[in-house]
């Protein structure tokens, strides 16, 4: 080998060594920025840390005590698929075009970069266990559902006895379990249930990450407390039927509200005028399911601490939307009342000096994307509409004028003290206005109260402005196909117990 060739070879070796060191440095620099992203399905704020005296949720309560709890976090669409598309892309439903459970993400947004995909692009190992993007629950348990393959390196889709024992489930509509009210007090150990298996797999992945010292984004999606409300009997025992209270229906208050509001509440005939004993059984089963999920979250968090990852992993816990349990005479979601829009949202920094406080300022789930990216030091498209909730981990929450939610022909804005809701263009189908300082249950709309005219004018103008801005499609969305065809209501399911994506 002549000298010039030797010199070139040496330079190549040095270059490769430097590249390797740089890559190793980049990978090492990610250490301390791990993400544990936990999502519950159909969970309202029936948690001890949110002031519910009947809740038995010690693990989520402890998480809230060691992090930041948002008192006024609201979803952008009170339905599973559109809400999950919204917070995983950072886009409002009017920007994404996804307002239906049956619209696939990539059919509507072929070019968008999701939150987990962003971390994958920056060298993280990105793993999903359970439900993150929309699944027909319980129909698609054990499959990949309507998942987004580009978002993940690995996916796991466990199935447990709650799916195999559907023949035992009580339901208001025979043979239906997900879209209607259904419940079952069952038997066996937690690990036999789908969510128990989700926690088990997530814990195993944490142990692997700890051994390999790899930066990770672990997304853990629980299927409960979505219907059917199925949990082991020990969780039912925590909530005796004798202690269950059923909300008053307040039919007269509903009659005074705009017709679209009444239609939202009365959209499911089988859930109108639910007998008192049945209502108590349903609320008991929901609360049992919440306690069951809390226990599974506790298992995952315990593993996080045992592996030594707790001090360098940020934890995010949320639900996709709220949930009615008889309030306004309504069950489940799909309204613009507080019960359906408000969600639990907890952040724990995972820093050496964790910050612990509560915030009562309105925040939106679209804020999660820029907040998590900023915490990890990852740049994201600045055209996204969400705001990073902290300039620094110990700084005050960036302020919003209000939290925005849309549902069908309605839009709603929750400010610190009020909620204003508009139905139809320019309010052609009616308005609602609630003062949460005196009417936290949203029973008495003041939209036509002359004494509130000045407040109504200012809030309606604010809502109209926010709604207009939230329709503008940012560059981050890429091409948007607003004519994406929804999937048929009955479709073949493709089983995918787990997968590794290239």
Secondary structure, 3 states (H helix, E strand, C coil): CCHHHHHHHHHHHHHHHHHHHHHHHHHHHCCCCEEEEEEECCCCCCCHHHCCCCCCCHHHHHHHHCCEEEEEEECCCCCHHHHHHHHHHCCCHHHHCCCCCCCCHHHHCCCCCCHHHHHHHCCCEEEEEECCCCCCCCCCCCECCCCCHHHCCEEECCCCHHHHCHHHCEECCCCCCCCCCEEEEECCCHHHCHHHHHHHHHHHHHHHHHHHCCCEEEEEECCCCCCCEEEEHHHHCCCCHHHCCCCCCCHHHHHCCCHHHHHHHCCCHHHCCCCHHHHHHHHHHHHHHHHHHHHHHHHHHHHHHHCCCHHHEEEEEEECCCCEECHHHCEECCCCCHHHHEECEEEECCCCCCCCEEEEEEEECCHHHHHHHHHHCCCCCCCCCCCCCECCCCCCECCCCCEEEEECCEEEEECCCEEEEEECHHHCCEEEEEECCCCCCCCCCCCCCHHHHHHHHHHHHHHHHHHHHCCCCCHHHCCCCCCCCCCCCCCCCCECCEEECC
